[in-house]
Amino acid sequence: MKQSPEAIAKWYHDAYADVIGKTIVDVRPLTDDEFDIVFGGDGWGAHAFVLDDGTCIIPASDEEGNGPGSSFVYPFEIAGEDDE
């Protein structure tokens, strides 16, 4: 059963509530130890967004953490399906 956009948005808001409102203060490559712990040493190019409370957001290639992922940074708001 397909969920409504509102239900999906609520899920994301709840899942990421710990980072909402925090500020990114640094972006850095993972240390070798972090890379081994998070990704088991597989892949390359892993990076972390460091928040003002020390929390790190680490992009991964999938939900299981099977390797580092890319981050897309847009200097503008991306229009949705309903926007023209």
C-alpha positions as CSV (number, residue, x, y, z in Angstrom):
1,M,0.0,0.0,0.0
2,K,1.4,3.4,-1.0
3,Q,1.7,5.9,1.8
4,S,0.6,9.5,1.4
5,P,3.2,12.2,1.0
6,E,2.2,13.6,4.4
7,A,2.8,10.2,6.1
8,I,6.2,9.9,4.4
9,A,7.1,13.4,5.5
10,K,6.1,12.7,9.1
11,W,8.2,9.5,9.1
12,Y,11.3,11.5,7.9
13,H,10.6,14.2,10.5
14,D,10.3,11.7,13.3
15,A,13.3,9.6,12.1
16,Y,15.6,12.7,11.9
17,A,14.2,14.7,14.8
18,D,17.5,14.6,16.6
19,V,19.2,16.7,13.9
20,I,16.4,19.1,13.0
21,G,17.4,22.7,14.0
22,K,21.1,21.9,14.5
23,T,23.8,23.6,12.4
24,I,26.4,22.1,10.2
25,V,29.8,23.4,11.5
26,D,32.2,21.3,9.5
27,V,32.5,18.8,6.6
28,R,35.4,16.5,6.8
29,P,36.7,13.1,5.5
30,L,36.2,10.2,7.9
31,T,39.2,9.1,9.9
32,D,40.6,5.6,9.1
33,D,39.1,4.3,12.3
34,E,35.7,5.8,11.6
35,F,35.8,4.4,8.0
36,D,36.5,0.9,9.3
37,I,33.8,1.1,12.0
38,V,31.0,2.5,9.7
39,F,31.8,0.9,6.4
40,G,34.1,-2.0,7.3
41,G,36.9,-0.5,5.1
42,D,34.9,-0.9,1.9
43,G,34.7,2.0,-0.7
44,W,36.3,5.4,-0.8
45,G,35.4,9.1,-0.4
46,A,33.5,8.9,2.8
47,H,32.8,12.2,4.5
48,A,30.9,13.5,7.5
49,F,28.8,16.6,8.1
50,V,29.6,17.6,11.7
51,L,26.8,19.3,13.6
52,D,27.1,21.9,16.4
53,D,26.6,19.2,19.1
54,G,29.3,16.9,17.6
55,T,26.8,14.6,15.9
56,C,28.0,13.4,12.5
57,I,25.8,12.8,9.4
58,I,27.6,10.3,7.2
59,P,26.1,9.7,3.7
60,A,25.9,6.0,2.7
61,S,25.2,4.3,-0.6
62,D,22.2,2.5,1.0
63,E,20.2,2.0,4.2
64,E,22.4,-0.9,5.2
65,G,25.7,1.1,5.1
66,N,27.2,-1.0,2.3
67,G,29.6,1.8,1.4
68,P,30.0,5.6,1.4
69,G,27.6,7.7,-0.5
70,S,27.6,11.0,-2.4
71,S,26.1,14.2,-1.2
72,F,24.4,16.6,-3.5
73,V,24.5,20.3,-2.4
74,Y,22.3,22.7,-4.2
75,P,22.6,26.5,-3.8
76,F,18.9,26.8,-4.5
77,E,15.6,25.2,-3.6
78,I,14.6,22.3,-5.8
79,A,11.1,22.6,-7.2
80,G,8.7,19.7,-6.5
81,E,6.3,17.9,-8.8
82,D,3.5,20.4,-8.1
83,D,5.7,23.5,-8.6
84,E,6.1,25.2,-12.0
